[in-house]
Amino acid sequence: MKVSTSQPFQIVYSLLEHEYLGYLFESYVVQRNPKGQLTLQHQTVSAKNAPEFADGLDETDFELVALTDQIQQDAVIKEFWPKKTTPADFFLKIYDPEKGDKALQDVICRYVQERMGQILERLQGKYVFIMGKDGEPTWREMEIAPEPASVLFHFRRNDDSTHYFPTIQYQNQKLDFQYKNAVIICEQPAWLLLNNVLYHFRNDVDGRKIKPFLNKKFIVIPRQVEESYFQRFVAPLVESFDVHARGFDIRSERYVARPQLTFSDAPTATVVEEVRPTRRALADSGGVAVASAAISDHIHFDLSFRYGDHTIHNGYDKRVCVKLEKKEDNYIFHRLVRNLDREQEIIRELADRALEVRNGRAVLEKATAFRWLHHHADELARMGFTVHQGSTSGKDYFIGSVSVEVGITEATDWFDVRGTVRFGEFEIPFIKLRPYILQRRHEFRLPNGQIAIIPDEWFTQYLELFAFAEEQAHSLTLRKHHLALVSDLQNGNLATVIISRKLEKLRGFESVEDQPMPVGFRGELRPYQKAGYNWLHFVKDYHFGGCLADDMGLGKTIQTLALLLQRKESGEAGGAASLLAMPTSLVYNWLSEAQKFTPDLRILTYTGTYRDKNVAQFADYDVVLTSYGIVRLDAELLKTYKFDYVILDESQAIKNPGSTTSHAVRGLHSRHRLILTGTPVENSTMDLWSQMSFINPGLLGTQTFFRKEFLKPIEKGKDEGRTRKLHALIKPFILRRHKAQVARELPDKIEHLSYCPMTEEQTHAYEETKSYYRNKILRNIEEHGTASTQFMLLQGLTKLRQIANHPRMADETYEHESGKLREVIRMIKSVVSEGHKVLVFSQFVKHLDIVRASLDERQIDYAYLDGNTRERHKVVNRFQEDEKLRVFLISLKAGGVGLNLTAADYVFILDPWWNPAVEAQAIDRAHRIGQQKTVFTYKFITKSTVEEKILALQNKKIQLVTDLITTDEAIIKSLTKEDIEELLG
């Protein structure tokens, strides 16, 4: 029956009882007659059609219509049952007395009750009716009591039971509600319908506390269950409502709130959070969605307050708390009135001290928790706190005072480390903490069985000390090279240190003392080289191992040779030889430099298949030159000799600590150890560990420790603090000078010869070819003279030069290695890793192709230029401007002139030939106006080949070569029979 909006109408709210959902309201509009009376003409109102009647509705009406919509049975079914169903099927299934879903019933009840409460609190001043049985919405009108009623709960305890009943007062008059057909139409909060009046109550009374008494005078509580009933039911009533008791006491008490913290460990706890359930989850969850997260190795702090003799947990949310006490046959309800302002003040003070308490609880990681307890113990006492451990905690923790005292004393060859840790009355030797600190175990069991938590900061402060120290008979010892660590501990007030004047002087040294040069040294060291020579003495005098890490070309070799000559002249070597291990390709370079600068040193070249494997011969020499390969092969033999020095050149050869080479050199015995390298770190921070562990064993701890505490934090975590720490540990033992740092002391251009031994396969190919051409050419000279052999000689020399570079240039089927290529690639890698740029020249494009293939294999980027290269300027500009592009391969003919390559400060000549002018032109590509750096030039000479012979012949006829001869052909023509025999000898 439609209601006309053109005629007067009234919105009304009608109460009905649903068989399953309980009491509900529906919204209607009712037509008024001309006299203003409500008629029987009515129409339901919902959110869909409410706007039609907007003239007769206010804002509250629109809210009420929306709420009544939500509790209609179709809306309820849709909310809780996403599948299609009929109301009959839904209610019969869910509310079946035997098989029904009780959990879902409870959820639906809460849902309806919540909205009924919201409707009832908005009905004041509205037209409210009880619906008739025929569906008439205005059958009987109701009033809304304008004021809240109050409930007084009565308890009468007698000899055998306790009677319990409520009384209701409204406007100071007792309200007679029992046996009056009263109904509770909403339970939470309670709304009572009595004589067509709707009453609500102060203190959010639960309707279930009144409902049993609508048709009952009282409830009897038998004596045998009264204690449990008093605890579970009566005490909560006393907290929130007015209770009148006879037969037991209710005492309202006020006390000062005294805070207390109870801590307990929670190895596997679950955090449960109640969240708004989704529609689909309700049937399974009962309206509570559980979000859980595991908490392990944490400490729970529970905040509570003592009021008199009673404890109230801070998470309890009521202003009044009731504690039940039974004395003989009597009960006392202590009604404790809390000081919530004081409690909040305490919570704020804890928050100011970094303990966030929420709902009476805080959770901290275990080490942090005990550090917090130790740190704030005095303040907590001042604030009146009692701190104790919970009875449910699985462990008995110590929470007293904690302190540590460490003393470090210099002994003859090491530092003695002793100390005492105090946990309250217990004194524990410092050494006992070693496995705990190294394994990051925080829990230490005291003699009385209690668990002490090692302060978190100790794991940082004493980690390196325990990692680097060695255990000896119930004490710890540190090697002298850990002086920097000892200083750090002293400076941080973490240890008391007693050391000798000599070491004290070392800690405060500002410069290294100047040392006299050996008398027999030929030549003169540049100032920075002299400083390096002095530094080598410095580390030796303190019995430290050293790493001379100058850039390539700065003279690590001659600084070392000067030191070894001084050892000989002073007699400090004691007749023992020093061992120099290096890549095979460097042996002849060392021999050449020694002959040039320190000819008084007796040098043994301990290499080759037919070497004399007898360490007794070392006594006749000052220096033994050998390769890493020989050290590996003869490791057991070499271990039997005590060298003066063991020196490793290009020490990155032992960067892999697990390699056979690393094991072999670490097994050698010597008074002193030294390493030489331009690139102490090539690929990984572990390179550093291996080399430092050779010169100063134990300096960086074990490999496992180093990987965990330095390598991973530095390489993966980019930890600047660990990087600084590592730098501080190694700084005293590394002398590193970059070329730019000593530029003023260098001439504009420095030339080096780099001698490269051939491989066995290369030697075989070379000797075979040399024999063929030697016999053929010398026979031809005998028969026809030198003039007719020039072409044949040029052809033979070219073939031999190619084999000296790489036999594959002359024979494409050659599958073995080349000694020169090994050395070239090694030095390119060194230059690149030091951050320099290099020009690599060759007369043979074939040779450059072989070098290119090797660089590609090692993923080293390069620029390339030969006679076929187009747009040369683009290639040149890219090399000049791209910081990451560090290698430029250039054919000598294509790149000898017309290029400006000042970005490079190294020049490699791979295959020198007669005319030095051509080489000079190549060098001048880098060494020209605009060049800000010293240019280092390396000529690669293959040992025992025509290249070495050409070099000797150049020196012999230097004036001829430089002044008169301008072409290679002219030089060939000038060669005598003796010269040719020398070349092919």
C-alpha positions, 0 to 999 in steps of 0.5 A: 500500500503506497504512501503519497508524499504529496499528503502528510506522512510520518516515519515510524520505527516498529519493534518485532521479534524474529524467530531466530534473530531476536528483537529487530526494528523496521522502518516505515512511513505511515500516511496521516489523515486530514486530522493529523492522525496515523492511518493504516496506510503504510510502506516500508522504508529502506535506503533505496526509497528513503530519498523519496520521503526526504521532506519528512526525514531528518539526518538521524532518520537516514542513519536509522533507516540504514541501520534497520536495513542491515538487520533485516533477515535478507541483509543478514543472510547476504552478509554471512552466507555468500552462496545463493540460498533461501531464508528457510534453508539458511535458518534451518541449517544454521539454527538447527538445535542439534547440527546448527553452527553455534559459532556462526550463531554467536557471530550473527547475534553480536552483529545484530545486537551491535546495530540494535544498540546503535538504533536504540540510542538514536530513537529518543524523540522518534515515533516508536511502536510495537508491531502487531501480530498482523504486521501492523507497524503502529499497533502499540506505541512505546516511550523512550525513558529520557534518563538511564536507570540504575541497577543494584545487585544484592547478595544475601549470604546465609548458612547454606547458600547465597541469594542473588538478585538485582533491583532497578531504580528509575528517578529514585524510585524502585522499578517493579519489573519482575513478573510484569511481562518485561523483555530484554530487547537488546543485551549489550548494552541492556535495553528493557521494555516494561509497560511500553517504556524502553529503559536503558542503564548506567554503566553499560549493564549487560542484559544477561545479568537482568534477564534471568530475573524477569520471572524469578525472584532470586538465584540461589548459589550453593555453598559448595560453589560459592568461592568459584562463583564469587571469584568469576561472577561477583568480583567483576560485578563489584568492579563495575556496579553498585553491589549491596552485600550481606554476609561478606565485606566489600571494602573500597580502598585507595593506595599509592601505586607502586610499579613492578616489572616482571620479565620472562623469556618467550622462546616461542610465543604467539602474538594474537591480534583481533581484527575485523572478520571478512564475510567469508572468514566468519563462518570458520573463525567465529568473528576473530581473525588471528594474525600470529607471528613467532617471537624467539629469543625475546624477553617479555616485560609485564608492567603491573602495580602494587596497590597495598598487598594486591597486584594489578596488571597494567593491561587491565582496562578498568578503573576499579579492580576487585581482589577477593580474599577468603579469611576462614569462613568469611569473604572480603572483596577489596575494591581497589581504586586505581590511580590511572594518572600515576600509571600513565606517568610511569608508562611515559617514563619507561617510554622515555627510557626506550621501553615501549609498554602497550597493554601492559607488556613490552618485548625486547630482544634478549641481549637488548633487554638485559642491557636495558635492565643493567643500564637502568637498574638505579633509575628503576630503583629511584622510581620505586620499581620492583623488578623480578623474574616471572614464575613461568619463565623457563630459566633463572636469569641473573640481573645483578651488576656486571663488570669486566677488567682486562689487563694486557702486559708485554712479554718477550715475544707477545702480549699476555692478556688476563682479565676478570668478569664479575657477575654480582658476587661471582668472579669469572676468568676473562678467558672463559668468555672466549667461546661465547664472544666468538660464537655470539652466545649471550647466555653464560651459566654461573656457578649457582646455575643462574643464567647471566646475559653477556652485555651486547657491547662486549661482542663488539668491544672484545671480538677481535681480541678473542679472535686474534688471541691464542690460548696458552695454559689458561691465559691468552696471548696476542702477537706483537703485530696486534699493537694497534688492537692493544692501543684501541682497547687502551684508548677505549678504556677497555683494558689496562696496558703495560708495554715497554718503551720500545713499543711505546715509541712505536705507538707514537712514532711519526717518522721512520728512522733513516738507515745507511745504504749498503756500500756495495749498492750501485746507483742511487735510490730516489727519495721515495725509494729510500723511504721505502728502504727505511720502512723495510728496516722499520718492520724488520726491527720490530719483527713484523712482516711487511707488504711493499705495495708500490705501483708497478714501475716504482722500484719495489725490486731495487728497494728489496735488493738494497735491503738484502745487500745491507743484510749481507754487509752487516752480517745480520743475515747470519750466513743464511740465504734469503728466498725470493719466490715469484712468477717464473717470468720474473726470475730473469728480471730479478737476476738482471736488476741484481747484477746491475744494482747489487753485483756483490750479492751471490745469486742462485737461480733455483729453477728448471727441471735439472736444478740441484735439489740440495738445500746445503748449497744455499749456504754459498749464496745470499739470495735464492731466486725461484718460482712459485711452481718450484716452491710447490714442487719442493715444499717439503725440501725447502721447509728444512732450511731456515732462511733469513728472509722469505720474500714473495714478489707478485704476492697476489699469487697466494690470494687463494688461501686454500691453494697449494701455493699458499700452503707451500709458502706458509710452511717455509721457515725464516726470520723475516717475511716480506711480500711485494705487490702492486695489487694486494686486492685483485678480486676479493677482500679474502686476497688480503687475508691470505697475504697478511696471514703469510707475513703476520700469522693471526693478524686478521684471525682465522679465515672463518672469522675474517669471512664472517666479520670483515669480508661479508660486511664489507663486500655485501653490506658495504659496511664502512665501519668494518672497512675502517677497522680492517684498514686500521689493522693492516695499515702498520704493515703495508707501505703503498705509494701510488705513482701520482704521490711520488710524481715529483721524484720521478723523471718524465719517462722511465724505461724498463726491460721485462724478460720473459722465459719461454715455455717448454713447448715454445722453446722446442718450437724455437730451437727447431726453427733456429737450427733450420735457418742457422744451417741454411743461412751460414751455408749460404754465406760460405758459398755466396757471401752476406749480401745474398743472404739478406732476404733469407736472414730477414725471413728467418729472423721474422719467423724467430721473432714470431715464435718468441712472441707466440708460436701460434703466429708462425704455426696456427696448429700450435695449442700451447702457451707463450711465456711472453703472453703470460707476462704481458697479461699479468702486467696488464692486469696489474696496471688495470687493477692499480687504476692506470691506462696502458698502450700496448704496441706490436709490429704484428697484427697477429700478435695483437689478435692473440692478446685480444683473445686473452683479454676477452677471455678475462673480460678485460675491456680494451680499445683497438687500432690497426691499419684497417680501423675506420674513424680512428678519432672516435676510438682515440676519444673513447680511450681518452675520455672513458675512465673505465676503458684502460687498455689500448691495443695498437699496431706499431705502423698504424699508431706510431704517429698522429695520435694523442693518447695522454690518458695513458701513463704506461706503454708496453712494447711487445716485440722490439726491433732494430730501430729505436726511433720507431719505438720512441714514436710509439712512446711519444703517443703518451709522453707528449705535451698535455701529459701530467704523469710520468710515463713508464715504458716496458719492453718485453724481451723473450729470454734466450731468443733473437730478441735478447741477441738484437738487444745486445747487438743494439747496445754493441752498435748503439752509435750506429743504430742511433746516428746512422741507421734509420731503417731495419733493412739498413741494419740487416745490410750492416750485419757481419758474419760474426753478427749473424752467427751471434744472432742465430747462436 
